[in-house]
Amino acid sequence: MADEGATSIWMQPEEHERSGPGRRPGYTREQITRTAVQIADAEGVEAATMRRIAGELGTGAMSLYRYVPRRDDLFDLMIDLAMSEIELPDGPSGDWRSDLTLLARQIRAAGLRHPWLIALLTSRPTLGPNLLRVHEFALGTFTGTGLDIDDTTGFVGMLNDYVNSAIRREIGWLEEARRTGLDPERWKRDYMGPYVRQVVETGAFPLFNRSVLDSRTGHLTPEERFRHGLDRILDAIAALIPSLCPR
């Protein structure tokens, strides 16, 4: 059942508590959030419970709810803290393609540093100040291109979908490698390789065979593969920008 009385954490002013003799130490949302992020990075987001966070801070779980009332609030704070790591110039440069490439690579780096981030970000609507900062920058890259706001938001959404999907796939490979004790290349060669060879030898799936035998992207590093896909997305966007289309 939905919490009908809940309001966004961004609409709840933070109360700062003074510490003094005989008083329990006060905390901040940032302290709590940073602790949650550290736990989630090391052990997964499920481990970042209020009880666990409180244990790390040396207090009781109930004392933290006055700062972060709900678990959903904690998730919003964690997402926004991770997004604060994305370093962007004060505004777009005027080169939309260069700006979006910078943004995409920054998001990928943050997503790999925090393997829980993209799963949370794509499973819940959230509009923290740092997420809004990043989104505003992305929208602003198309200023002066002749796109209306619907196409602008649509293209930013399309780019986000690619970036998020690519990060989730890369994290999946890394997690499988950790689970099996094999690095991604050994996993593909030693675990999947024999089966793939068997499939190829049947000749039953000729297009799949081409993707295995002739594909160039299958031999790229994760960074190169990400950039290759990103360039294709940006090429598609460029083809639909009025100021770049041949008349």
Beta strands, then each sheet from edge to edge (+ up, - down):
end
